[in-house]
Amino acid sequence: MVTAAKRSAIEEGAGHGRPELADQIAAAVLLPVDVARRVLPENGLPVYLGIGALVLVDLIEWPVAVAAGLGYYVLKRWRPQSAATGR
């Protein structure tokens, strides 16, 4: 929720043509997530099969494979709150 003080600060920053520091930090942090979403396939089957193959040949342990699979699932389905609410 945006408070009146934050809305005022955002409008003042927009008037100067400078994004707020928090917006710059958020953009920098989310850049790798955006790149990964564009690079990784929409269909998760190749990723999950690849992770399973790595477990079968003992290159990674099963807890690491579970964490990687869950990480991929969350990465593909998570959206920032502002995008989810349409703001």
C-alpha positions, 0 to 999 in steps of 0.5 A: 500500500502506498502512503500519502508521504510515499506518493508525494516523494514518488511524484517529486522524484518523477518531477526531477526525472530521477527514479527513487533509490528503492526502484533502482535497487529493485530493478538491479536485483530483479534483472537476473530474474528477468533474464532467467525468465527469458532464457529458460523454457516456458515448458519446465519438462526439459529442466526437470528432466535435466535435473533428474538426469544429474541426480541419476548420474550422481553429479548432484544429490537429491536435496539439491535437485529438489531445491533446483526444481522448486527454484525453477518453479518459483522463478517461472510463476512469481510476479512482482506485486506491482505487476500482479495488481496491474499498477 
